[in-house]
Amino acid sequence: MGATIVADEVSRTFGPVRAIDRLTLEIPTGVIYGLLGPSGSGKTTFLRMVVGALRPTEGRLLVLGRTMPDRAVAGQIGYMPQTAALYPDLTLRENLAFFGRIYGLRGRKLEDRVEQLVNDLGLLGWLDQQLYRFSGGMLQRASLACALLHQPELLVLDEPTVGLDPVLRRSLWAHFRQLAEEGKTLLISTHTMDEADRCDLLGFLRGGRLLASDTPAALRVQTGQADLEDAFLALAGQPGVPVGEP
Ligand SMILES: Nc1ncnc2c1ncn2[C@@H]1O[C@H](COP(=O)(O)OP(=O)(O)OP(=O)(O)O)[C@@H](O)[C@H]1O
């Protein structure tokens, strides 16, 4: 099993702010890797470097064997940002067709893929509705459908289930697991411990630094904490600071 993402001493600064600080990490192919950390810890910054939207200021970041940013791998990456980058005045079908064309999908191939995704994501019946009519959860699923259209090898999801009810959340996670079983790699940022526990591997991020990276079980053993939140706090050395807070 090779590595889909290899970060070697990667840093990203914004003026005086070190959003990512000398991050070294390998994410194997075919796993769900969760990035867990408080608000402002650098999760989105790292994800944006992985998809090629931001350039590291130092270090080397390899994604699917190419040094990022590299346009050649863009077609093999699906990205679902925190705020849906969709067109509210267009219908779901039109949005999907727009993103499909970006990835070179058209005609029958595009239609088949759209049909499969709206089925899988419970959006059947909404294809010809404009997105401004969609609820938050529906928008998230529409955004995920756009990210999955071209069957990317790597899926990068920035807090994909925020605001979703438990039933939807569970069904999306079943979908993520299925993708990993098909050999796709998923990099998911999250705030929540139940989601973190569903990941194969977990990275704890704080102040731009990777505090630990291992399986949830190994992180529990390493810290002697049964609860993942306590494990994070033990590694962060700051008891009493909840992961969901800055
Ligand atoms: N474009 C930017 N310009 C200036 N500072 C930025 C920019 N993007 C991120 N930052 C800063 O980098 C740090 C990390 O931000 P980032 O959005 O990566 O954190 P995060 O862990 O994703 O937070 P959240 O969970 O709230 O989304 C923060 O201090 C943020 O203010």
The ligand as a Tripos MOL2 file, in Angstrom:
@<TRIPOS>MOLECULE
LIG
   31    33     1     0     0
SMALL
NO_CHARGES

@<TRIPOS>ATOM
      1 N1         -6.0500   33.5040    3.7890 N.pl3     1 LIG1
      2 C1         -5.6370   33.7380    5.0370 C.ar      1 LIG1
      3 N2         -5.0840   34.9180    5.3750 N.ar      1 LIG1
      4 C2         -4.6430   35.1540    6.6310 C.ar      1 LIG1
      5 N3         -4.7130   34.2590    7.6400 N.ar      1 LIG1
      6 C3         -5.2540   33.0750    7.3740 C.ar      1 LIG1
      7 C4         -5.7580   32.7430    6.0610 C.ar      1 LIG1
      8 N4         -6.2300   31.4710    6.1040 N.ar      1 LIG1
      9 C5         -6.0580   31.0380    7.3620 C.ar      1 LIG1
     10 N5         -5.4790   31.9870    8.1280 N.ar      1 LIG1
     11 C6         -5.1050   31.8700    9.5560 C.3       1 LIG1
     12 O1         -4.4410   30.6290    9.7130 O.3       1 LIG1
     13 C7         -4.8350   30.0090   10.9380 C.3       1 LIG1
     14 C8         -5.4050   28.6260   10.6430 C.3       1 LIG1
     15 O2         -6.6670   28.7810    9.9950 O.3       1 LIG1
     16 P1         -7.4950   27.5520    9.3860 P.3       1 LIG1
     17 O3         -8.6880   28.1200    8.7040 O.co2     1 LIG1
     18 O4         -6.5850   26.7000    8.6050 O.co2     1 LIG1
     19 O5         -7.9300   26.7760   10.7210 O.3       1 LIG1
     20 P2         -9.0250   25.6280   10.9160 P.3       1 LIG1
     21 O6         -8.4270   24.6450   11.8560 O.co2     1 LIG1
     22 O7         -9.4870   25.1370    9.5960 O.co2     1 LIG1
     23 O8        -10.2130   26.3910   11.6230 O.3       1 LIG1
     24 P3        -11.8220   26.0920   11.5840 P.3       1 LIG1
     25 O9        -12.0040   24.7750   12.2820 O.co2     1 LIG1
     26 O10       -12.4080   27.2400   12.3510 O.co2     1 LIG1
     27 O11       -12.2210   26.0640   10.1430 O.co2     1 LIG1
     28 C9         -5.8000   30.9410   11.6100 C.3       1 LIG1
     29 O12        -5.0710   31.7480   12.5130 O.3       1 LIG1
     30 C10        -6.3330   31.7960   10.4610 C.3       1 LIG1
     31 O13        -6.7270   33.0700   10.8980 O.3       1 LIG1
@<TRIPOS>BOND
     1     1     2 1
     2     2     3 ar
     3     2     7 ar
     4     3     4 ar
     5     4     5 ar
     6     5     6 ar
     7     6     7 ar
     8     6    10 ar
     9     7     8 ar
    10     8     9 ar
    11     9    10 ar
    12    10    11 1
    13    11    12 1
    14    11    30 1
    15    12    13 1
    16    13    14 1
    17    13    28 1
    18    14    15 1
    19    15    16 1
    20    16    17 2
    21    16    18 1
    22    16    19 1
    23    19    20 1
    24    20    21 2
    25    20    22 1
    26    20    23 1
    27    23    24 1
    28    24    25 2
    29    24    26 1
    30    24    27 1
    31    28    29 1
    32    28    30 1
    33    30    31 1
@<TRIPOS>SUBSTRUCTURE
     1 LIG1         1 GROUP 0 **** ****
